[in-house]
Amino acid sequence: MLSKEKLARISELSRKSKTTGLSMEEAKEQSSLRKEYLETFRSTMRDTIESVKVIDPDGNDVTPSKVQEAKKGKFLN
């Protein structure tokens, strides 16, 4: 998870880019922070999806095969 300071900086740079514009250094920083944010988001989302288990009303495991395969691959590594 990204720190509160980094999230605040992303928001600050976004607001500034819409009003006064960013310097080259700020644009590079913004790009770097966005990339880090997306990597963290994707990793968290992947972990969440891989931990899901779907059970139908009869109590049968109906978890999609792609999720089951991802779980197996994760535990083998």
ABEGO torsion letter per residue (X at the ends): XBBAAAAAAAAAAAAAAAAAEBBAAAAAAAAAAAAAAAAAAAAAAAAAAAABBBBBAAGBBABBAAAAAAAAAAAAX
